[in-house]
């Protein structure tokens, strides 16, 4: 028996959410008297797979079926279910990555397992019943879910669990779920991946902007600020819908949910749909011309003023600070 972690990788490399999931699983395994098995379906180098052991995985199942490296939610879910059955897993832990979001619910339904998406803390384990916390009502409240099914499926909200190194002896095994060709129903025509950018789900610092920027041609100052502080860039839904910015930068109720240490919002009013995706941020800074903008009620710090005057001044100050530091 074990706790199974679907270790999702990005560009053949594990990122912070994978280590958060392993840490979460390790704490659960310790409380349950079992161990952690990591399932790796992506093509990841051996030295990178070894990183999972540094956070507590004692077994790694390394996929040998190349077909599973293309996105097919049904086939990937079937492979995970096979791994659960093989390992007699009592829980499956997912990150909040794009693939995990697509397959977690399918896995839960296939296993007839209780499913909590977006857990924000370690569970309280009382025998077979686990009490799991997650945000509800667009982040305005926290709900406790009691899950008592023999198998639990849980996804972890980013930056909810701090990755904690805990080296373990690890056994690595090849894994082939033996899926039939008929189980692969999605054909990938092209896969476009971003590179050289901080992934939003991994980012501890985020600079975001909305329609107050007036057009895509003005985003240079936002990207400059993000570059100065090593942040990821994000945007509101309206901006993504207008195609000013790519949809993978959209945060909010219908986009990504993030929990960075610092979230800077420029020219975003702060409607509840947007706040639902960012109000778990440790510190929120808002820059807006409208002193009555809803976002100021959620902000830790606020600047009322024109972003086209304020942001360049901030960038200049950051530039001078970095120059002085060197």
C-alpha positions in Angstrom: 0.0 0.0 0.0 1.2 3.5 -0.7 0.2 7.2 -1.4 0.6 7.7 -5.1 1.7 11.1 -6.5 1.2 12.0 -10.1 4.5 13.9 -10.6 3.7 16.3 -13.5 6.8 17.7 -15.2 7.3 20.8 -17.4 9.8 20.7 -20.2 11.3 17.5 -19.0 11.9 18.9 -15.5 10.0 18.9 -12.2 8.9 22.2 -10.8 8.0 23.4 -7.4 4.4 22.0 -7.4 5.7 18.4 -7.9 7.9 18.8 -4.8 4.9 20.3 -2.9 2.8 17.2 -3.8 5.6 14.8 -2.7 5.9 16.7 0.6 2.2 16.5 1.1 2.1 12.8 0.3 5.1 12.2 2.6 3.3 13.7 5.6 0.1 11.8 4.8 2.1 8.5 4.4 3.8 9.0 7.7 0.5 9.6 9.5 -1.0 6.5 7.7 2.0 4.2 8.2 2.7 3.8 4.5 5.1 5.1 1.8 5.1 7.5 -1.2 5.2 6.3 -4.8 5.7 8.8 -7.6 4.3 8.1 -11.0 6.3 9.8 -13.8 4.6 9.7 -17.3 6.7 12.5 -18.9 10.1 11.8 -20.4 12.3 13.1 -17.5 16.1 12.4 -17.2 17.2 10.0 -14.5 19.0 12.7 -12.5 15.9 14.8 -12.5 13.7 11.8 -11.4 16.2 11.4 -8.5 15.0 14.9 -7.2 11.7 13.2 -6.1 13.6 11.0 -3.7 15.0 14.1 -2.0 11.5 15.1 -0.9 10.5 11.6 0.3 9.4 9.4 -2.6 10.5 5.8 -1.8 9.4 4.4 -5.2 9.3 5.8 -8.7 7.3 4.3 -11.5 8.9 5.5 -14.7 6.6 5.2 -17.8 8.0 3.3 -20.8 4.9 3.9 -23.1 5.9 6.8 -25.3 2.2 7.3 -26.4 1.5 8.7 -22.9 3.9 11.6 -23.4 1.3 13.2 -25.7 -1.7 14.7 -24.1 -4.7 12.4 -24.0 -6.6 12.9 -20.7 -8.5 9.6 -21.0 -5.4 7.5 -21.6 -3.4 9.3 -18.9 -6.2 8.7 -16.4 -6.3 5.0 -17.3 -2.6 4.8 -16.7 -2.9 6.4 -13.3 -5.8 4.0 -12.4 -3.5 1.1 -13.4 -0.8 2.4 -11.1 -3.2 2.9 -8.2 -4.3 -0.8 -8.6 -0.8 -2.0 -9.0 0.5 -0.2 -5.9 -2.8 -0.7 -3.9 -2.7 3.1 -3.3 -5.1 4.5 -0.7 -4.8 8.1 -2.1 -3.7 9.9 -5.3 -2.2 13.3 -5.0 -2.2 15.7 -7.9 -0.7 19.2 -8.5 -2.7 22.0 -10.0 -1.0 21.7 -13.4 -2.9 21.6 -16.7 -2.7 17.9 -17.1 -3.6 17.2 -13.5 -6.7 19.4 -13.8 -7.8 17.4 -16.8 -7.3 13.9 -15.4 -7.9 14.1 -11.7 -11.7 14.1 -11.9 -11.6 11.2 -14.4 -9.4 9.2 -12.1 -11.7 9.9 -9.1 -14.8 8.8 -11.1 -13.0 5.6 -12.3 -12.0 4.7 -8.8 -15.3 5.8 -7.2 -13.1 7.9 -4.9 -13.9 11.0 -2.9 -12.3 14.0 -4.7 -11.2 17.3 -3.2 -9.8 19.8 -5.8 -7.6 22.6 -4.5 -6.7 21.5 -0.9 -4.9 24.2 1.0 -3.5 22.3 4.0 -2.5 18.9 5.2 -5.5 16.7 6.1 -6.6 15.7 9.5 -6.6 11.9 9.4 -9.1 10.1 11.7 -8.9 6.5 10.7 -10.3 6.1 7.2 -11.9 9.6 7.3 -9.8 12.5 6.2 -10.8 16.1 6.9 -9.5 18.3 4.1 -9.7 22.1 3.8 -10.2 24.1 0.7 -11.3 27.6 -0.2 -14.9 28.2 -1.2 -17.2 31.1 -2.2 -14.4 32.6 -4.3 -11.9 32.4 -1.5 -14.2 34.2 1.1 -14.4 31.1 3.3 -12.7 27.8 4.1 -14.7 24.5 3.9 -13.9 21.2 5.6 -14.6 18.1 3.5 -14.8 14.8 5.3 -13.7 12.1 2.8 -14.1 8.4 3.9 -13.9 6.5 0.7 -11.3 3.7 0.6 -9.3 5.7 -2.0 -9.0 9.5 -1.8 -8.1 11.8 -4.7 -6.7 15.3 -3.8 -5.2 18.1 -5.8 -3.0 20.7 -4.1 -3.4 24.4 -4.6 0.0 26.0 -5.5 2.1 27.4 -2.7 -0.2 25.8 -0.1 2.5 23.3 1.1 6.1 24.3 1.5 8.4 21.7 -0.2 10.5 20.1 2.6 13.5 18.0 1.7 13.6 14.6 3.4 16.0 12.2 1.6 14.8 8.6 1.2 16.1 5.4 -0.3 14.3 5.0 -3.5 13.5 2.1 -5.8 12.9 2.9 -9.5 10.9 0.6 -11.7 9.8 0.7 -15.3 6.0 1.1 -15.6 3.9 0.2 -18.7 0.1 0.2 -18.1 -0.5 -1.9 -21.2 -3.1 0.4 -22.7 -4.8 -0.6 -26.0 -4.6 1.7 -29.0 -8.3 2.2 -28.7 -7.8 3.9 -25.3 -6.0 6.8 -27.1 -8.7 9.0 -28.5 -7.0 12.4 -28.8 -4.6 13.2 -31.6 -2.2 16.1 -30.9 -1.7 18.2 -34.0 0.8 20.5 -32.4 2.0 21.3 -28.8 3.3 24.8 -28.3 5.2 25.3 -25.0 6.5 28.5 -23.6 10.1 28.7 -22.5 12.3 31.2 -20.7 9.5 32.3 -18.5 8.5 31.7 -14.9 5.5 29.4 -14.8 2.5 31.1 -13.1 1.8 28.0 -11.0 5.4 28.0 -9.7 5.8 31.7 -9.3 6.3 33.3 -5.9 6.2 36.8 -7.4 3.6 37.8 -10.0 2.9 41.1 -11.8 -0.5 41.3 -13.4 -2.4 43.8 -15.4 -5.9 44.5 -16.8 -7.8 46.7 -19.2 -6.4 49.7 -17.5 -3.3 49.2 -19.7 -5.5 50.4 -22.6 -3.8 48.0 -25.2 -1.2 45.3 -25.7 1.3 47.8 -26.9 1.7 49.1 -23.4 2.6 45.8 -21.8 6.4 46.6 -22.0 6.4 48.3 -18.6 4.6 45.4 -17.0 7.2 42.9 -18.4 10.0 45.2 -17.3 8.7 45.3 -13.7 8.4 41.5 -13.7 11.9 41.2 -15.1 13.4 43.4 -12.5 12.0 41.4 -9.6 12.1 37.9 -11.2 8.3 37.6 -11.4 5.9 35.9 -13.7 3.3 38.0 -15.7 -0.4 37.5 -15.5 -3.6 39.2 -16.7 -7.3 39.5 -16.1 -9.9 37.5 -18.2 -10.9 40.6 -20.1 -7.4 41.1 -21.3 -7.0 37.4 -22.4 -10.4 37.5 -24.2 -9.3 40.6 -26.1 -6.1 38.7 -27.1 -3.9 41.3 -25.6 -2.1 38.5 -23.6 -2.1 34.7 -24.0 -4.8 32.7 -22.2 -2.2 30.8 -20.1 -1.6 34.1 -18.2 -5.3 34.5 -17.3 -5.8 34.2 -13.5 -9.1 34.2 -11.8 -12.2 32.0 -11.3 -12.2 30.8 -14.9 -8.4 30.8 -15.2 -5.5 29.8 -13.0 -5.7 30.0 -9.2 -2.4 31.1 -7.8 -1.0 31.8 -4.3 2.2 33.8 -4.8 4.1 35.6 -2.0 3.6 38.9 -3.8 0.8 39.8 -6.3 1.0 43.2 -8.0 -2.2 44.2 -9.8 -2.0 47.1 -12.2 -5.2 48.5 -13.8 -7.4 45.7 -12.6 -10.6 46.6 -10.8 -10.7 43.5 -8.7 -14.1 41.9 -9.6 -14.9 38.8 -7.4 -14.2 36.5 -10.4 -10.6 37.8 -10.5 -10.2 37.8 -6.7 -11.2 34.1 -6.6 -8.0 33.2 -8.4 -5.5 35.4 -6.4 -6.9 36.2 -2.9 -4.7 33.5 -1.4 -1.6 35.6 -2.2 0.4 36.5 0.8 0.8 40.2 -0.1 -1.4 42.0 -2.6 -0.3 45.4 -4.1 -2.9 47.3 -6.2 -2.3 50.2 -8.6 -5.4 51.8 -9.9 -6.8 55.3 -10.8 -10.1 54.5 -9.2 -9.9 54.9 -5.4 -13.2 52.9 -5.1 -12.0 49.9 -7.1 -13.0 46.7 -5.2 -9.4 45.4 -5.3 -8.4 48.0 -2.7 -10.5 46.2 -0.1 -8.4 43.0 -0.6 -5.1 44.8 -0.9 -2.3 45.0 1.7 -0.9 48.0 -0.1 -2.5 50.3 -2.6 -1.5 53.2 -4.9 -4.2 55.4 -6.3 -2.9 57.0 -9.5 -2.2 56.6 -13.2 -0.2 53.4 -13.9 1.4 55.1 -16.9 3.1 57.5 -14.4 3.6 55.2 -11.5 4.9 52.0 -13.1 7.8 53.7 -15.0 8.8 55.4 -11.7 8.8 52.0 -9.9 10.8 50.5 -12.8 13.4 53.3 -12.6 13.7 52.8 -8.8 14.1 49.1 -9.2 16.8 49.6 -11.9 18.7 51.9 -9.6 18.3 49.5 -6.6 19.7 46.6 -8.7 22.6 48.8 -10.0 23.5 49.8 -6.4 23.3 46.2 -5.2 25.9 45.2 -7.8 
